[in-house]
């Protein structure tokens, strides 16, 4: 029941409702209720999203607080805070011009910053990717990591349009696919002969709720 207790404790500590937490991790309120009562256990993917939402590690999510260290064990060094800039907004919906922001520096775990030293944050607008990243959250984009087939990328189309979608490639076609609870969103299909220019701005490597920057 450790994870059930931890979910409820961390949620109440932040004065969040079950509905708010459900929105952050992309599930229903009843699912959060089942997790907190121990009726069901979140899968690892959900645990990772919960940890990101709360700003804690996965180990903290599953810790029962009763582990005993062996004699002579050295406690791990507590992770230091690091920062990355908030540079703009990315639309998770229909393509539109990018909005550049002179935003603040946003705190993130030191280990994430060290793994992606030139990464920057973008604020998500729209619901095109709300199964993965809720609207209003901050995504961390690594411009040095070329998006692999199946990864989620920030993409500039024809030098102006800026979207976040899952990137799917074939030999002569690029598909930018939504992952949304809204059925109105459709794939953006770009062919080699279509005459459109595509710039892959980077790969989404991490995210956190926008309130973590406060």
GUVEX-463975 format. One record per atom (N, C-alpha, C): residue in three letters; x, y, z. Coordinates in pm, whole numbers, plus 50000, padded with zeros to 5 digits. Each point is the difference from the previous one (the first is absolute). Example, Ala and Ser with C-alpha at 12.3 -4.5 7.8 and 13.67 -1.06 7.14 Angstrom:
// GUVEX-463975
ALA513194943150780
ALA499115011950000
ALA500905012050000
SER499655010549928
SER500825011950006
SER499235010950073
***
This chain:
// GUVEX-463975
UNK500834987950000
UNK499175012150000
UNK500865012650000
UNK501354998449991
UNK500875011750009
UNK499695010149892
UNK499854995349876
UNK499785009549891
UNK498645006850013
UNK499004992850050
UNK498685006150021
UNK500095011350102
UNK500694997350111
UNK500175010250104
UNK500795012049948
UNK501044997249920
UNK500845010849949
UNK499255009049903
UNK499174994049914
UNK499235008049906
UNK499085009650075
UNK499284994650099
UNK499065008450074
UNK500735010650082
UNK501114996050064
UNK500755009550083
UNK500555011549916
UNK500604996849886
UNK500585010349915
UNK498935009049939
UNK498854994149967
UNK498915008049943
UNK499465009950103
UNK499734995050121
UNK499445008750104
UNK501005010750042
UNK501284996849999
UNK501035009750036
UNK499985012049906
UNK499594997749876
UNK499945010749901
UNK498615006049986
UNK499074995350082
UNK498615004849994
UNK499384997549863
UNK500354988949939
UNK499434996449870
UNK498774991450020
UNK499035001649914
UNK498874990749997
UNK500384987749920
UNK499214989550016
UNK500244988249918
UNK499815003149852
UNK499055008949970
UNK499785003849860
UNK501235006949942
UNK500635008650079
UNK501185007349950
UNK501154990349974
UNK500244990950092
UNK501074990249980
UNK499704991249879
UNK498744996249985
UNK499614991749885
UNK500305007249869
UNK499735013049995
UNK500285007849879
UNK501505000549971
UNK500805001050104
UNK501455001149981
UNK500604987349942
UNK499484988650040
UNK500594987349955
UNK499194993249892
UNK498895006349957
UNK499244994849887
UNK499144988050030
UNK499394999650120
UNK499094989150035
UNK498715006050054
UNK499054991450037
UNK498745004750056
UNK500125001550152
UNK499085007750058
UNK500005001750146
UNK499814986750070
UNK499154991349945
UNK499754987150064
UNK501274991550005
UNK500855001649899
UNK501274992750001
UNK500875004550116
UNK500055013250023
UNK500775005250113
UNK499434994850131
UNK498684999550011
UNK499364994650120
UNK500424985650024
UNK500014992049894
UNK500404985950013
UNK501454998850041
UNK500855008749948
UNK501414999750041
UNK500155003450148
UNK499295010250047
UNK500165004550138
UNK499414990350100
UNK499004992549960
UNK499414990150090
UNK500694986549993
UNK500904998549902
UNK500684987349984
UNK499204989849921
UNK498865004449946
UNK499174990749921
UNK500724995549874
UNK500825009049944
UNK500824996449885
UNK501355006950013
UNK500994994849930
UNK501355005550005
UNK500335006649866
UNK500585012050001
UNK500415006249874
UNK501154992349936
UNK499974999049868
UNK501104993849929
UNK501205009450000
UNK501154994749957
UNK501235007850010
UNK499925013049923
UNK499374999849882
UNK499865012449925
UNK499235010550076
UNK498944995650070
UNK499215009350081
UNK500785004750122
UNK500814991050059
UNK500825003850115
UNK500995010949959
UNK500584998749880
UNK500945010149952
UNK499315013449981
UNK498764999849948
UNK499265012549982
UNK499625006150135
UNK499634991550097
UNK499695004950134
UNK501235006650063
UNK501154993449985
UNK501245005550056
UNK500325013649938
UNK499815001049867
UNK500265012749932
UNK499035010850047
UNK498734996350017
UNK498995009650044
UNK500315005350140
UNK500454991150089
UNK500295003950137
UNK501405006050016
UNK500854998349897
UNK501365004950010
UNK500874991750092
UNK499754986850004
UNK500784990950082
UNK500534988949911
UNK500824991350056
UNK500534988849924
UNK499024988350002
UNK500204990749907
UNK499184987949998
UNK500204992150129
UNK501244999950050
UNK500284993050125
UNK499195005850116
UNK499855013350000
UNK499205006450106
UNK498534995849991
UNK499524997649878
UNK498614996149983
UNK499714986250059
UNK500954991049992
UNK499764986250044
UNK500594997150136
UNK500705009650060
UNK500664997950129
UNK498974998350111
UNK500194989550081
UNK499094997850113
UNK500545006050129
UNK501195006149993
UNK500565006550117
UNK500514990650107
UNK500094987049968
UNK500404990350102
UNK501254992349960
UNK500695004649897
UNK501194992949958
UNK501135002150100
UNK500754989550029
UNK501145000850089
UNK501274999249917
UNK500925009050026
UNK501264999949928
UNK500974990350065
UNK500784992949920
UNK501014991150057
UNK501095008050070
UNK500704993550094
UNK501065006750074
UNK501085004849903
UNK500415012350018
UNK501045005649914
UNK499505006149871
UNK498684999649979
UNK499455005549876
UNK500155015149999
UNK500235005449881
UNK500145014449983
UNK498725005449939
UNK499415009750063
UNK498785005949948
UNK500275007149868
UNK499104998749904
UNK500215006749872
UNK499955015250014
UNK500765006649916
UNK500025014650001
UNK498665005249949
UNK499445009350072
UNK498745005949957
UNK500215008149874
UNK499134998049904
UNK500125006949872
UNK499875015150018
UNK500895007349936
UNK499955014550004
UNK499035005149894
UNK499525011950022
UNK499115006249901
UNK500835005849887
UNK499434999749881
UNK500605006349884
UNK498905007749928
UNK500375007449897
UNK499025008649934
UNK500184999649849
UNK498875001749930
UNK500005001249854
UNK499045011149964
UNK500255007049889
UNK499155011549965
UNK498664995949941
UNK498985008050028
UNK498704998749934
UNK500015009549881
UNK500024994349878
UNK500225008149880
UNK498755003549923
UNK498904992850023
UNK498815003249922
UNK498904990150024
UNK499044999949907
UNK498884990850007
UNK499974991549874
UNK499604987550016
UNK499834991149886
UNK498544995849997
UNK499405000249881
UNK498584997049990
UNK499814985149974
UNK499294993650091
UNK499654985949982
UNK498614999649939
UNK499915003949876
UNK498735000649930
UNK500255003449855
UNK499235009149943
UNK500235004249862
UNK501275008449992
UNK500754999049891
UNK501225007949986
UNK499715014950006
UNK500895007350066
UNK499905014550004
UNK501365005750031
UNK500145013149985
UNK501305006350020
UNK500494997850142
UNK501304997650016
UNK500544998250135
UNK499955013050078
UNK499784998950128
UNK500005011850086
UNK501254999950085
UNK500865009549977
UNK501265000850072
UNK499795007750129
UNK500544994850109
UNK499855006250130
UNK501375003150059
UNK500085010950069
UNK501185003050080
UNK499694995350141
UNK499894987150014
UNK499494994250123
UNK501064998150106
UNK499574995150115
UNK500924998050112
UNK500804987249983
UNK500964998350087
UNK500704987350010
UNK499154990650084
UNK499864987749954
UNK499134990450066
UNK500854989250067
UNK499684996950123
UNK500764990050074
UNK499704986049949
UNK501024991549996
UNK499854986049964
UNK501104992150069
UNK499874986650008
UNK501024992050068
UNK501375001449933
UNK501035000050082
UNK501365001549948
UNK500354989149901
UNK499544987750026
UNK500334988949911
UNK499425002049861
UNK498805006049992
UNK499395002749870
UNK500785010949928
UNK500375010550071
UNK500755011049939
UNK501364995349950
UNK500664991350076
UNK501314995149957
UNK499894991249876
UNK498914992549988
UNK499814991449884
UNK499625007849875
UNK499435011950020
UNK499545008249887
UNK500445014550023
UNK501295002949986
UNK500535013150042
UNK499475011949921
UNK499554998149876
UNK499505011449921
UNK498484999849987
UNK499354992050081
UNK498544998849990
UNK499315012650051
UNK498775001949954
UNK499205011550041
UNK498554995750015
UNK499255007950075
UNK498594997150024
UNK499115007449901
UNK498884993649964
UNK498925006349926
UNK498704997050074
UNK499115009650003
UNK498704998050063
UNK499014994749897
UNK499274989550037
UNK499094993449907
UNK498665007249995
UNK499555003249879
UNK498665005349978
UNK499244990349910
UNK498724998150028
UNK499204991049919
UNK499954985950058
UNK499104991949946
UNK499764986750056
UNK500364988749905
UNK500805003049897
UNK500334989949900
UNK500794988350058
UNK500775002450107
UNK500834989650059
UNK499634997650145
UNK498745002350037
UNK499644999750142
UNK499984986050060
UNK500094989649919
UNK500154986650057
UNK501404998150059
UNK500935008249956
UNK501394998950044
UNK500435012150082
UNK499725012049947
UNK500405012450065
UNK498785009150015
UNK499545002450122
UNK498805008450020
UNK500265014449960
UNK498955006649955
UNK500115014149962
UNK500475008350120
UNK500935009049974
UNK500525008650105
UNK501274994950064
UNK500364987449974
UNK501234994950060
UNK501215005549924
UNK501174998050057
UNK501255004449937
UNK500744987849949
UNK500294999949870
UNK500774989049942
UNK501455004549984
UNK500924990750022
UNK501425002949984
UNK500454994449865
UNK500505008649914
UNK500424996249865
UNK501525000249991
UNK500574988849954
UNK501444999249980
UNK500305002349853
UNK500595011649963
UNK500275002849860
UNK501134991649942
UNK500774993550087
UNK501124991849954
UNK499604985549978
UNK498794996450035
UNK499544986249981
UNK499064999649880
UNK500464994049891
UNK499174998949880
UNK498844990650028
UNK498785004249970
UNK498844991550029
UNK500074986749927
UNK499864989350074
UNK499974986649941
UNK498584996849957
UNK499864990049916
UNK498684995749957
UNK499194995450121
UNK498855006250021
UNK499154996650114
UNK500165009350119
UNK500985008949995
UNK500195009350112
UNK499085012149983
UNK499905008050105
UNK499205012249995
UNK500945011749976
UNK499695007749897
UNK500925010349954
UNK499325013649993
UNK500815010450013
UNK499575013649969
UNK500435002849857
UNK499055003649915
UNK500245000649856
UNK499585013649945
UNK500875006049920
UNK499685012449930
UNK499684996649855
UNK498845004349952
UNK499554996949864
UNK500015012849917
UNK500694999349885
UNK500085011349908
UNK500555012650066
UNK500864998350098
UNK500685011250062
UNK499185008050098
UNK498744996650019
UNK499165008150089
UNK499204991450097
UNK499374989849951
UNK499124992050085
UNK500814991650098
UNK499484998950119
UNK500744993450108
UNK499034991150076
UNK500204987049992
UNK499074990850065
UNK500784989450077
UNK499294993350090
UNK500554988550070
UNK499144988049965
UNK500614990049943
UNK499284987849960
UNK500944988050012
UNK499404988149991
UNK500814987949992
UNK500444998249855
UNK501294998049982
UNK500594999449867
UNK500064985549951
UNK499384997649885
UNK500004986749938
UNK500525001549858
UNK501014992249965
UNK500645001349869
UNK499874987249919
UNK499845001949868
UNK500174989149903
UNK501095004649903
UNK500184992649891
UNK501095003449908
UNK499825013749936
UNK498775004149973
UNK499795013049934
UNK498875008250062
UNK499604996450120
UNK498905007150067
UNK500335002350147
UNK499625011750048
UNK500105003150142
UNK498605002850052
UNK499634993050107
UNK498705001950061
UNK500205005950139
UNK499325011050027
UNK499995006150132
UNK498654996750062
UNK500014990350092
UNK498764994350050
UNK499625005750136
UNK498715003350020
UNK499535004550131
UNK499774988150093
UNK499985002750129
UNK499614990050100
UNK499075007350097
UNK498725000649962
UNK499075008750070
UNK498704992850032
UNK499365004550107
UNK498654995450031
UNK498985006949910
UNK500435010149927
UNK499145007349907
UNK500084993549862
UNK498934993849952
UNK500064992749872
UNK500105009049878
UNK499885013050017
UNK500035009049885
UNK501415001949944
UNK501024996950078
UNK501375002049952
UNK500384989049901
UNK500675003849893
UNK500394990849896
UNK501515000449978
UNK500514989649932
UNK501424999649967
UNK500365011449905
UNK501215005150016
UNK500605008949900
UNK500954991449917
UNK499714998649872
UNK500794991349913
UNK500835008749906
UNK501304997750001
UNK500925007649915
UNK500744990149911
UNK499895001949869
UNK500654991049904
UNK501255006549943
UNK500884991649947
UNK501255005049943
UNK499765009049880
UNK498904997749929
UNK499715007749879
UNK499055011650027
UNK499665002350126
UNK499015010250032
UNK500515014249999
UNK501325001849998
UNK500565013449994
UNK500045007450132
UNK499684993550110
UNK500015006750130
UNK501354997750067
UNK500435009850076
UNK501264998950074
UNK499704997150146
UNK500774990950055
UNK499794995750138
UNK501315001150076
UNK499975006850113
UNK501165000850088
UNK499664993150131
UNK500804990150035
UNK499804993050126
UNK500755007750109
UNK499255006950084
UNK500615008750100
UNK500624992250115
UNK499574987850020
UNK500554992050109
UNK499004989850050
UNK500454992050095
UNK499194989350057
UNK499535003850140
UNK498754997250030
UNK499485002150135
UNK500554989050090
UNK500725003950105
UNK500684990350084
UNK499464999650143
UNK499165009950038
UNK499535000650139
UNK498895010250007
UNK499204999350104
UNK498995010550019
UNK499655001450147
UNK499385011250033
UNK499545002250136
UNK498845010049997
UNK499154999950102
UNK498925009950007
UNK500585014050008
UNK499295009749945
UNK500505013750000
UNK500135005650140
UNK499204995150096
UNK500055005450136
UNK501344997050066
UNK500784990449948
UNK501294996950060
UNK501005011549984
UNK499715009349906
UNK500935011049979
UNK499815011150102
UNK498904999550077
UNK499705010850092
UNK500834998750128
***
